[in-house]
Amino acid sequence: MGWGYDLLLPLIIAFGIPAILIFIRNSVRQKRAGVAREIKEGFGFADDATPSFEFVEAKYAADPKDRAWPRLLIGSIPFCLVAMLGLEIIFAKAGPEGAKLGRWIAASALLGTDSTKAGEVTALLGFVFAGGILFSLGYLMRAVMNFELGPLSFLRATTHMLMAVVTVIVLWRAAPAGPDWIPSGTLWFLAAFLFGFFPDLGLRYAISRATWLPLKSERTELLERARGTPLEVIDGIDAWTRFRLDEMMIMDVQNLATANPIMLYVETPFGLYECIDWIAQAQLCIIVGPHAFLALRQHNIRTIFDLERATVREGATANLRSMIADILERSARDEAAAAAAAKKPAPRTASDEPAPVSAAKPPVALDDEDRRHLFETMLDDLHVHRLRQIWERVAAKLGTPYRRLSPLPGPAADSPPGVVPALGAPPSPGVVSDPGAGQKEPAAVAAQ
């Protein structure tokens, strides 16, 4: 057997992919470990136990005894062999050796049936492997970016390709003309690529055809009431930002609300304050719902900490709590009405009789103490506490004078006309620059 480019090229590609991914993994680790060190020194996380930062440090801290690359190389051998086999099938028409290999694989897939379809089966398997290899590349690249590439990642990608190949062969042997949604057998090539990229698609189709299997069905109608909230509702996130967050397995607002802001800053090009702001918005959206979130944003309540200061912190009033509670209740009614209007009514027959309408139960009247306890319950969440800890740590590093905006100092009594003292300079005795400048700020507010 000669070693032409049709055999050598698949070998180089199959074994070169894991080597490149392992090299990139080490570079990613070094870069993110450097960013973690800068955060540790800049905000003083070493002085206080912060679980959010400890997770980042444990994930990217350098370990001189770590020898991950030999395990990764050994674990990638099955992936390399299966990928090389798939590439050989794809390049089957490139030379005589590739044609022999393709015919042998096609004969194995046909299992002694019509041998004239060997070329068709070879092309079919080529499309399956093309979809499977592309999916594996995307999956492994995402594992590198999330720093979770391990031997199990290569084994999972290998299993994915093998499952796709076996599924397509079984479906093709069972229905050579193609599924119901494929008008002709030639479009099996499109189906093979899709099944290779999404092997679950082929398995679900096969299971749906086997109606005699005693499988537990799913209540898919519940999905209409449990729809996810897209990331674009967060102020500052567009389609390009969402694409970058998708690579970190942050698919919707709930994923963002529970994300670690320090980890998100280390693993993405976005700033730390920006990550904190996005997560604070997402937590508010998850707690009050998307409709109420957009309504509260019109009143400049855009993060979970804004809701906390407006409802339960010192300075919050009963009128503010009542206004916010009315916004939440009105948004809930509007969302329920929109969901009811979107549902299609069931067809009625002449024998149908309308069900008796039960008397509407009057809503429970809540006093201010009830609303306050309700808001405290909404805010009492581990993810909110974790984000607040980071917020407090960053605010403490900025210094007490910058925790709340102070009024600008007025002109000093002994200064020439038109000369204003520098920002932060103490005002002259007897001169009050602002009516509220002499009031003492509450300790509870200063501790925010």
C-alpha positions as CSV (number, residue, x, y, z in Angstrom):
1,M,0.0,0.0,0.0
2,G,1.5,3.3,-1.1
3,W,1.6,6.4,1.0
4,G,0.1,8.9,-1.3
5,Y,-1.4,12.2,-0.3
6,D,-4.8,10.6,-0.2
7,L,-3.6,8.4,2.8
8,L,-1.0,10.7,4.3
9,L,-3.2,13.8,4.5
10,P,-5.9,12.1,6.6
11,L,-3.2,10.8,8.9
12,I,-1.6,14.2,9.4
13,I,-5.0,15.9,10.0
14,A,-6.3,13.3,12.4
15,F,-3.3,13.3,14.6
16,G,-2.5,17.0,14.2
17,I,-5.9,18.2,15.6
18,P,-5.3,16.9,19.1
19,A,-1.7,18.1,19.2
20,I,-2.8,21.6,18.2
21,L,-5.7,21.6,20.7
22,I,-3.4,20.5,23.6
23,F,-0.9,23.3,22.7
24,I,-3.7,25.9,22.6
25,R,-4.9,24.6,26.0
26,N,-1.6,25.3,27.6
27,S,-1.4,28.8,26.2
28,V,-5.0,29.5,27.4
29,R,-4.0,28.4,30.9
30,Q,-0.9,30.6,31.1
31,K,-2.8,33.7,29.9
32,R,-5.8,33.3,32.2
33,A,-3.5,32.4,35.1
34,G,-1.8,35.8,34.6
35,V,-5.1,37.6,34.5
36,A,-6.1,35.9,37.8
37,R,-2.9,37.0,39.4
38,E,-3.6,40.6,38.3
39,I,-7.0,40.5,39.9
40,K,-5.6,39.0,43.1
41,E,-3.0,41.8,43.4
42,G,-5.3,44.6,42.2
43,F,-8.3,43.9,44.4
44,G,-6.6,42.2,47.3
45,F,-8.6,38.9,47.2
46,A,-5.7,37.2,49.0
47,D,-6.6,39.1,52.2
48,D,-10.1,37.6,52.5
49,A,-11.6,34.3,51.6
50,T,-13.7,34.8,48.4
51,P,-15.1,31.6,47.0
52,S,-15.6,33.1,43.6
53,F,-12.0,33.9,43.2
54,E,-10.8,30.7,44.8
55,F,-12.7,28.7,42.0
56,V,-10.8,30.7,39.4
57,E,-7.5,30.3,41.1
58,A,-8.0,26.6,41.6
59,K,-8.9,26.2,37.9
60,Y,-5.9,28.0,36.4
61,A,-3.2,28.0,39.1
62,A,0.1,26.6,37.8
63,D,1.0,23.2,39.1
64,P,4.6,22.1,38.4
65,K,3.6,18.4,38.9
66,D,0.8,18.7,36.4
67,R,1.5,16.4,33.4
68,A,-1.8,16.6,31.6
69,W,-0.5,16.5,28.0
70,P,0.6,12.8,28.1
71,R,-2.8,11.8,29.3
72,L,-4.5,13.9,26.7
73,L,-2.4,12.5,23.9
74,I,-3.1,8.9,25.0
75,G,-6.8,9.6,25.4
76,S,-6.9,11.1,21.9
77,I,-5.7,8.0,20.1
78,P,-9.2,6.5,19.5
79,F,-10.4,9.9,18.2
80,C,-7.4,10.1,15.8
81,L,-8.0,6.6,14.5
82,V,-11.8,7.1,13.9
83,A,-11.2,10.6,12.4
84,M,-8.5,9.2,10.1
85,L,-10.9,6.5,9.0
86,G,-13.6,9.1,8.3
87,L,-11.2,11.2,6.4
88,E,-10.0,8.2,4.4
89,I,-13.6,7.6,3.4
90,I,-14.1,11.3,2.4
91,F,-10.9,11.1,0.3
92,A,-11.9,7.7,-1.2
93,K,-12.1,9.1,-4.7
94,A,-8.6,10.7,-4.5
95,G,-6.7,7.6,-5.5
96,P,-6.7,3.8,-6.0
97,E,-5.8,3.0,-2.4
98,G,-8.5,5.3,-1.1
99,A,-11.0,3.7,-3.5
100,K,-10.1,0.2,-2.2
101,L,-10.6,1.3,1.3
102,G,-13.9,2.9,0.5
103,R,-15.1,-0.2,-1.3
104,W,-14.1,-2.3,1.7
105,I,-16.0,-0.1,4.2
106,A,-19.0,0.1,1.9
107,A,-19.1,-3.7,1.6
108,S,-18.9,-4.0,5.4
109,A,-21.8,-1.6,5.7
110,L,-23.9,-3.5,3.0
111,L,-23.3,-6.8,4.8
112,G,-23.6,-8.9,1.6
113,T,-26.5,-7.1,0.0
114,D,-26.5,-5.4,-3.4
115,S,-22.8,-4.7,-4.1
116,T,-23.6,-2.2,-6.9
117,K,-24.4,0.4,-4.2
118,A,-20.9,0.4,-2.7
119,G,-20.2,3.8,-4.2
120,E,-23.4,5.2,-2.8
121,V,-22.7,3.9,0.7
122,T,-19.2,5.3,0.5
123,A,-20.5,8.7,-0.3
124,L,-23.1,8.4,2.4
125,L,-20.6,7.5,5.1
126,G,-18.4,10.4,3.9
127,F,-21.2,12.9,4.6
128,V,-21.8,11.3,8.0
129,F,-18.1,11.6,8.9
130,A,-18.0,15.2,7.6
131,G,-20.8,16.2,9.9
132,G,-19.3,14.2,12.8
133,I,-15.8,15.6,12.4
134,L,-17.1,19.2,12.1
135,F,-19.2,18.8,15.2
136,S,-16.2,17.2,17.1
137,L,-14.0,20.2,16.1
138,G,-16.6,22.7,17.5
139,Y,-17.1,20.6,20.6
140,L,-13.3,20.2,21.3
141,M,-12.7,23.9,20.6
142,R,-15.4,24.9,23.1
143,A,-13.8,22.5,25.6
144,V,-10.5,24.3,25.2
145,M,-12.0,27.7,25.6
146,N,-13.8,26.6,28.8
147,F,-10.6,24.8,29.9
148,E,-12.3,21.5,30.3
149,L,-10.5,19.5,27.7
150,G,-9.6,16.1,29.0
151,P,-9.3,12.5,27.8
152,L,-13.0,12.1,28.3
153,S,-13.6,14.9,25.8
154,F,-11.8,13.0,23.0
155,L,-13.7,9.8,24.0
156,R,-17.0,11.6,23.8
157,A,-16.2,13.0,20.3
158,T,-15.2,9.5,19.2
159,T,-18.5,8.0,20.5
160,H,-20.4,10.8,18.8
161,M,-18.9,9.9,15.4
162,L,-19.4,6.1,15.8
163,M,-23.0,6.6,17.0
164,A,-23.8,8.8,14.0
165,V,-22.3,6.3,11.5
166,V,-24.2,3.3,13.0
167,T,-27.4,5.3,13.2
168,V,-27.3,6.3,9.5
169,I,-26.4,2.8,8.3
170,V,-29.3,1.3,10.3
171,L,-31.8,4.0,9.0
172,W,-30.5,3.6,5.4
173,R,-30.9,-0.2,5.5
174,A,-34.3,0.1,7.0
175,A,-35.6,2.8,4.6
176,P,-33.4,3.2,1.5
177,A,-35.9,5.6,0.0
178,G,-35.5,8.0,2.8
179,P,-37.7,9.2,5.7
180,D,-41.0,10.8,5.1
181,W,-39.6,14.3,5.0
182,I,-37.0,13.4,2.3
183,P,-38.6,13.4,-1.1
184,S,-36.0,11.2,-2.8
185,G,-33.2,8.9,-1.9
186,T,-30.5,11.2,-3.3
187,L,-31.2,13.6,-0.4
188,W,-30.0,10.9,2.0
189,F,-26.7,12.7,1.7
190,L,-28.2,15.8,3.3
191,A,-29.8,13.7,6.0
192,A,-26.5,11.8,6.6
193,F,-24.7,15.1,7.1
194,L,-27.4,16.3,9.6
195,F,-27.4,13.0,11.4
196,G,-23.6,13.2,11.6
197,F,-23.7,16.7,13.1
198,F,-26.7,15.9,15.3
199,P,-26.7,12.1,16.0
200,D,-29.6,12.6,18.5
201,L,-31.6,13.7,15.5
202,G,-31.2,10.3,13.9
203,L,-32.0,8.4,17.1
204,R,-35.1,10.5,17.8
205,Y,-36.3,9.8,14.3
206,A,-35.7,6.1,14.6
207,I,-37.5,6.0,18.0
208,S,-40.4,8.0,16.6
209,R,-40.9,5.4,13.9
210,A,-40.9,2.5,16.5
211,T,-44.2,3.4,18.0
212,W,-44.4,-0.1,19.6
213,L,-41.6,0.7,22.1
214,P,-42.9,1.3,25.7
215,L,-41.2,4.6,26.1
216,K,-42.2,7.4,28.5
217,S,-43.5,10.4,26.6
218,E,-42.8,14.0,27.4
219,R,-45.3,16.7,28.0
220,T,-44.0,19.1,25.4
221,E,-46.9,21.5,26.0
222,L,-45.2,22.6,29.2
223,L,-42.4,24.1,27.1
224,E,-44.7,27.0,26.2
225,R,-44.8,28.0,29.8
226,A,-41.1,27.4,30.5
227,R,-39.5,29.3,27.7
228,G,-36.0,30.8,28.2
229,T,-35.2,34.5,28.1
230,P,-32.7,35.5,25.4
231,L,-29.5,37.3,26.5
232,E,-30.3,40.3,24.3
233,V,-32.8,41.7,26.9
234,I,-29.7,42.6,29.0
235,D,-28.5,46.1,28.4
236,G,-25.2,45.9,26.6
237,I,-25.5,42.5,25.1
238,D,-26.0,42.2,21.3
239,A,-25.9,39.3,18.9
240,W,-22.1,39.3,18.7
241,T,-21.7,39.4,22.5
242,R,-24.2,36.5,22.8
243,F,-22.2,34.5,20.3
244,R,-19.1,34.9,22.5
245,L,-21.1,34.0,25.6
246,D,-22.5,30.9,23.9
247,E,-19.0,29.6,23.7
248,M,-18.9,29.7,27.5
249,M,-22.1,27.7,27.7
250,I,-24.1,30.8,28.7
251,M,-27.2,30.3,26.5
252,D,-29.9,32.4,28.3
253,V,-30.4,34.9,31.1
254,Q,-30.6,32.1,33.8
255,N,-27.1,30.9,32.8
256,L,-25.8,34.5,33.0
257,A,-27.5,35.1,36.4
258,T,-25.7,32.2,38.0
259,A,-22.3,32.8,36.3
260,N,-19.2,33.6,38.3
261,P,-18.3,37.2,37.3
262,I,-14.6,36.7,38.0
263,M,-14.5,33.6,35.9
264,L,-16.4,35.3,33.2
265,Y,-13.9,38.2,33.2
266,V,-10.9,35.8,33.1
267,E,-12.3,33.7,30.2
268,T,-13.8,36.4,28.0
269,P,-12.5,39.8,26.7
270,F,-15.1,41.7,28.6
271,G,-14.3,44.0,31.6
272,L,-14.8,43.1,35.2
273,Y,-17.3,45.9,35.9
274,E,-19.2,45.0,32.7
275,C,-19.5,41.4,33.7
276,I,-20.7,42.4,37.2
277,D,-23.3,44.7,35.7
278,W,-24.6,42.1,33.2
279,I,-24.9,39.5,36.0
280,A,-26.7,42.0,38.3
281,Q,-29.2,42.7,35.5
282,A,-29.7,39.0,34.7
283,Q,-30.4,38.3,38.4
284,L,-33.1,41.0,38.5
285,C,-34.6,39.6,35.3
286,I,-34.7,36.1,36.7
287,I,-36.2,37.2,40.0
288,V,-39.0,39.5,38.7
289,G,-39.5,38.1,35.1
290,P,-38.6,39.6,31.7
291,H,-41.7,41.8,31.4
292,A,-41.3,43.3,34.9
293,F,-37.6,43.6,34.3
294,L,-38.2,45.9,31.3
295,A,-40.8,47.8,33.1
296,L,-38.6,48.4,36.1
297,R,-35.8,49.6,33.8
298,Q,-38.0,52.5,32.8
299,H,-37.9,53.6,36.4
300,N,-34.0,53.3,36.5
301,I,-34.1,50.1,38.5
302,R,-31.9,47.9,36.2
303,T,-29.9,45.6,38.6
304,I,-30.6,43.4,41.5
305,F,-28.8,45.9,43.8
306,D,-31.1,48.7,42.6
307,L,-34.1,46.6,43.7
308,E,-32.5,45.9,47.0
309,R,-31.7,49.6,47.7
310,A,-35.2,50.7,46.6
311,T,-37.1,48.1,48.7
312,V,-35.3,46.8,51.8
313,R,-32.2,49.0,52.4
314,E,-32.2,52.0,54.7
315,G,-33.9,54.9,53.0
316,A,-36.5,52.7,51.2
317,T,-40.0,53.9,51.7
318,A,-43.4,52.2,51.7
319,N,-44.5,54.2,48.7
320,L,-41.5,52.8,46.7
321,R,-42.3,49.2,47.7
322,S,-45.9,49.7,46.8
323,M,-45.0,51.1,43.4
324,I,-42.6,48.3,42.6
325,A,-45.1,45.7,43.8
326,D,-47.8,47.2,41.5
327,I,-45.3,47.0,38.6
328,L,-44.6,43.3,39.3
329,E,-48.3,42.5,39.7
330,R,-49.3,44.3,36.5
331,S,-46.5,42.7,34.5
332,A,-47.6,39.2,35.7
333,R,-51.2,39.9,34.6
334,D,-50.1,41.1,31.2
335,E,-47.8,38.1,30.7
336,A,-50.6,35.7,31.7
337,A,-53.0,37.4,29.3
338,A,-50.5,37.3,26.5
339,A,-49.9,33.6,27.0
340,A,-53.7,32.9,27.1
341,A,-54.2,34.9,23.9
342,A,-51.4,33.0,22.1
343,K,-53.0,29.6,22.8
344,K,-55.2,28.3,20.0
345,P,-58.7,27.4,21.2
346,A,-59.7,23.7,20.8
347,P,-62.3,23.0,18.2
348,R,-65.8,22.9,19.6
349,T,-68.7,20.7,18.6
350,A,-72.4,21.1,18.9
351,S,-72.5,18.8,21.9
352,D,-69.9,20.8,23.8
353,E,-71.3,22.8,26.7
354,P,-69.5,25.7,28.3
355,A,-68.1,24.9,31.7
356,P,-69.5,26.9,34.6
357,V,-67.5,30.0,35.4
358,S,-66.3,30.0,39.0
359,A,-66.4,33.2,40.9
360,A,-63.1,35.0,40.9
361,K,-61.3,35.0,44.2
362,P,-60.4,38.4,45.4
363,P,-56.7,39.1,45.6
364,V,-55.0,39.1,49.0
365,A,-54.3,42.5,50.2
366,L,-50.7,43.0,51.2
367,D,-49.5,45.6,53.7
368,D,-46.1,47.2,53.7
369,E,-44.6,44.6,56.0
370,D,-45.8,41.8,53.7
371,R,-44.2,43.5,50.7
372,R,-40.9,44.1,52.6
373,H,-40.7,40.4,53.6
374,L,-41.6,39.4,50.0
375,F,-38.7,41.5,48.6
376,E,-36.3,40.1,51.2
377,T,-37.3,36.6,50.2
378,M,-36.7,37.4,46.5
379,L,-33.3,38.8,47.2
380,D,-32.2,35.9,49.5
381,D,-30.3,33.8,47.0
382,L,-26.9,32.3,47.0
383,H,-26.0,33.9,43.6
384,V,-27.0,37.3,44.8
385,H,-25.0,36.9,48.0
386,R,-22.0,35.8,45.9
387,L,-22.2,38.8,43.6
388,R,-22.7,41.1,46.6
389,Q,-19.5,39.8,48.1
390,I,-17.5,40.7,45.0
391,W,-19.3,44.0,44.8
392,E,-18.3,44.9,48.3
393,R,-14.7,43.8,47.7
394,V,-14.3,46.0,44.7
395,A,-16.0,48.9,46.4
396,A,-13.7,48.6,49.4
397,K,-10.7,48.7,47.1
398,L,-12.0,51.9,45.6
399,G,-12.3,53.5,49.0
400,T,-15.0,54.8,51.3
401,P,-15.3,58.3,49.6
402,Y,-16.4,56.7,46.3
403,R,-19.1,54.5,47.6
404,R,-21.6,57.2,47.0
405,L,-21.4,60.4,45.0
406,S,-20.6,63.4,47.1
407,P,-21.6,67.0,46.2
408,L,-18.9,69.1,44.6
409,P,-17.3,71.6,47.0
410,G,-18.2,75.3,46.8
411,P,-15.8,78.2,46.5
412,A,-13.8,78.8,49.6
413,A,-14.3,82.1,51.5
414,D,-10.6,83.1,51.1
415,S,-10.3,82.1,47.5
416,P,-10.3,84.7,44.7
417,P,-13.5,85.1,42.7
418,G,-13.9,82.4,40.1
419,V,-11.4,80.0,41.8
420,V,-12.8,76.7,43.0
421,P,-10.8,74.4,45.3
422,A,-9.7,71.0,43.9
423,L,-12.1,68.2,44.0
424,G,-12.0,66.5,47.4
425,A,-10.6,69.6,49.2
426,P,-12.4,70.3,52.5
427,P,-14.7,73.3,52.4
428,S,-13.8,76.5,54.3
429,P,-15.2,76.8,57.9
430,G,-18.7,78.2,57.9
431,V,-19.3,77.5,54.2
432,V,-21.8,74.8,53.3
433,S,-21.7,73.9,49.6
434,D,-24.8,71.8,49.6
435,P,-27.9,71.6,51.9
436,G,-27.2,67.9,52.5
437,A,-23.5,68.1,52.7
438,G,-23.4,68.4,56.5
439,Q,-25.7,65.4,57.1
440,K,-24.0,62.3,58.4
441,E,-24.3,59.3,56.1
442,P,-25.9,56.3,57.8
443,A,-23.5,53.5,58.6
444,A,-25.7,51.0,56.9
445,V,-25.6,52.9,53.6
446,A,-21.8,53.4,53.9
447,A,-21.4,49.7,54.3
448,Q,-23.0,49.0,50.9
